[in-house]
């Protein structure tokens, strides 16, 4: 499979911004079942095999999962501060969870779990996201409401080999990439995937 033409400028941006930790953070925008926009920051986990599909991990207890089940189209926004360039990547997201039957996807999910850091794996042992914080009691058994205290989350023992059922691998299959370079002069390129082929053209910034 040939690599999409936008992969070269993206690889160059990743290389030139490699010293900046934030260069691996990007924003994922989804649409709620009510039609409202929802945005959050996720971490780039590489590409799936020799495809152009972008890997992201998440907990299936988060809100983005029902959003994507209702409307699987989403957009990533990726800004590189050192080189002052932005990539907006639109495409369809596939959810690979513990119930998946495809052996190739199951294997990729497990390998991804094994490759992430211990702190990243430990987050999947936390309580369900966005649920009310469990009350914390004082030594006398009285509930402490102010200030809020986050329960101690360490140490956590979690299997580094087999992912928990709520660990999800998301694969975004790009259909359109908008690349903006904020240099002198500003440059902008649009890449679109139509009829099984990528087409690119320079456009106005």
PEHUGI-V631085 format. One record per residue. RES is the residue in three letters. SS is DSSP state (H for helix, E for strand, L for the rest). Layout:
res->(RES RES)
ss->(SS SS)
This chain:
res->(UNK UNK UNK UNK UNK UNK UNK UNK UNK UNK UNK UNK UNK UNK UNK UNK UNK UNK UNK UNK UNK UNK UNK UNK UNK UNK UNK UNK UNK UNK UNK UNK UNK UNK UNK UNK UNK UNK UNK UNK UNK UNK UNK UNK UNK UNK UNK UNK UNK UNK UNK UNK UNK UNK UNK UNK UNK UNK UNK UNK UNK UNK UNK UNK UNK UNK UNK UNK UNK UNK UNK UNK UNK UNK UNK UNK UNK UNK UNK UNK UNK UNK UNK UNK UNK UNK UNK UNK UNK UNK UNK UNK UNK UNK UNK UNK UNK UNK UNK UNK UNK UNK UNK UNK UNK UNK UNK UNK UNK UNK UNK UNK UNK UNK UNK UNK UNK UNK UNK UNK UNK UNK UNK UNK UNK UNK UNK UNK UNK UNK UNK UNK UNK UNK UNK UNK UNK UNK UNK UNK UNK UNK UNK UNK UNK UNK UNK UNK UNK UNK UNK UNK UNK UNK UNK UNK UNK UNK UNK UNK UNK UNK UNK UNK UNK UNK UNK UNK UNK UNK UNK UNK UNK UNK UNK UNK UNK UNK UNK UNK UNK UNK UNK UNK UNK UNK UNK UNK UNK UNK UNK UNK UNK UNK UNK UNK UNK UNK UNK UNK UNK UNK UNK UNK UNK)
ss->(L L L L L H H H H H H H H H H H L L L L H H H H E E E E E E E L L L L L E E E E E E E L L L E L L L L L L E E E E E E L L L H H H H H H H H L L E E E E E E E E L L L L E E E E E E E E E E E E L L L L L L H H H H H H H H H H H H H L L H H H H H H H H L L L L L L L L L L E E L L L L L E E L L L L L L L L L L L L L L L L L L L L L L E E E E E E E E E E E E E E E L L L L L E E E E E E E E L L E E E E E E E L L)
